Every structure is written in structure tokens, then in C-alpha cells.
Amino acid sequence: MSEQLWCVHIEGLNDYIAVDSEESARHEASEINAYIDRADRSSRAAQLRAVVVEWPFSADGHARALDSDRHDLQRMPHRRQGVTQSGGVLSKFARRVRELLNVARANKDGA
């Protein structure tokens, strides 16, 4: 019997964040979506959504990703309550969101 491995998939970034359970994935996805909704109400933000999915890669990859993703999650803006962008170090997630919005803006301007 194989155990299901879970992650949060950030649609729009095609980024996967490994987590230890389906419950953890649901919690993180909910918190990330709430942060995105608060941080940016533009139409570009609508392209970003966190969803719960089964880990699409190998079990070994999930085990490796759990460690690094756990540290990344601690630095993500949705976990850093009370810290503003100008007052704290931007997390990998915040950089990815900005990069995606810049790409979306450039594609819109170039179209």
C-alpha cells in the first residue's frame, strides 16, 4: 500500500510546495490564497491560486523537498504576520509572485 504524498501547487507559477499531510496542504493553500487576495486585487493576481494536489514527482523528491520547503514556508509572507514588505526580507514566494506579475504585465503590454 502506497502512502499519498501531498503538496500545494501554485497555479500561475507552476510551483509545488511539499507538505507532510493533506490537512497541512489544505491549511497552507487557504492561507496563501488569503494572502494573495489581500496583497493584490488586480486581474493578474487572479491568475495565482494555491490548490491541494498529490505530489506529482517521486517519493524521494518529496522527502528532499519537505526539508527545503518547510524552511521556505516559514519565510513566506502569509506566515510572517506583522512584517511588512518594506520592513522584512522578501521570501522566495514573494519574489515569485512579483516575477509572475511582471511577466504577465510584459505579455499584456506586448500583445
C-alpha positions in Angstrom: 0.0 0.0 0.0 1.5 3.3 -1.0 1.0 6.4 1.1 -0.3 9.5 -0.7 2.2 12.4 -0.7 0.7 15.9 -0.7 1.7 19.4 -1.8 0.4 22.8 -2.6 0.5 23.7 -6.2 0.8 27.4 -7.0 -1.1 27.7 -10.3 0.3 30.5 -12.4 3.8 29.9 -11.1 3.7 26.1 -11.6 5.4 25.8 -8.2 5.0 22.9 -5.9 5.4 23.1 -2.1 5.8 19.7 -0.4 3.9 19.2 2.9 3.5 16.4 5.3 -0.2 15.8 5.0 -3.4 16.6 3.1 -4.6 18.6 6.1 -1.4 20.7 6.0 -1.7 21.2 2.3 -5.3 22.5 2.7 -4.3 24.9 5.5 -1.3 26.3 3.6 -3.3 26.7 0.3 -6.0 28.5 2.2 -3.5 30.9 3.9 -1.6 31.5 0.7 -4.8 32.3 -1.2 -5.9 34.7 1.5 -2.6 36.4 1.4 -2.7 36.8 -2.4 -6.3 38.2 -2.2 -5.2 40.8 0.4 -1.9 41.7 -1.3 -3.0 42.2 -4.9 -6.5 42.7 -6.2 -5.5 43.2 -9.8 -6.7 40.9 -12.6 -3.1 39.5 -12.7 -3.5 38.2 -9.1 -6.5 36.2 -10.3 -4.0 34.0 -12.3 -2.4 32.9 -9.0 -4.1 30.2 -6.9 -2.9 27.7 -4.4 -4.5 24.3 -4.7 -4.0 21.0 -2.9 -2.8 18.2 -5.1 -1.0 14.9 -4.8 2.8 15.2 -5.2 3.4 14.6 -8.9 7.0 13.6 -8.6 8.9 10.7 -6.9 8.7 9.8 -3.2 12.4 10.6 -2.8 11.8 14.0 -4.4 9.0 14.7 -1.9 11.3 13.7 1.0 14.0 16.0 -0.2 11.5 18.9 -0.9 9.9 18.6 2.6 13.0 19.9 4.3 13.7 22.9 2.0 10.0 23.7 1.5 9.5 23.7 5.3 12.1 26.4 5.6 10.7 28.3 2.6 7.2 28.2 4.2 8.5 29.8 7.4 9.7 32.8 5.3 6.6 33.2 3.2 4.6 36.4 3.7 1.5 34.6 4.7 3.4 33.2 7.7 5.2 36.4 8.6 2.3 38.3 10.3 3.1 41.8 11.3 6.1 42.1 9.0 5.6 44.5 6.0 7.5 44.0 2.8 9.5 47.2 3.3 10.4 46.1 6.9 11.4 42.5 6.2 13.3 40.2 3.9 11.2 39.1 0.9 10.6 35.5 0.7 11.1 33.3 -2.3 7.3 33.2 -2.7 7.0 37.0 -2.7 9.7 37.2 -5.3 8.0 34.6 -7.4 4.7 36.4 -7.2 6.3 39.7 -8.3 8.2 37.9 -11.2 4.9 36.4 -12.4 3.1 39.7 -12.2 5.9 41.4 -14.1 5.8 38.7 -16.8 2.0 38.9 -17.1 2.3 42.7 -17.3 5.0 42.4 -20.1 2.9 39.9 -22.0 -0.1 42.2 -21.8 1.9 45.2 -22.9 3.5 43.2 -25.8 0.2 41.8 -27.0 
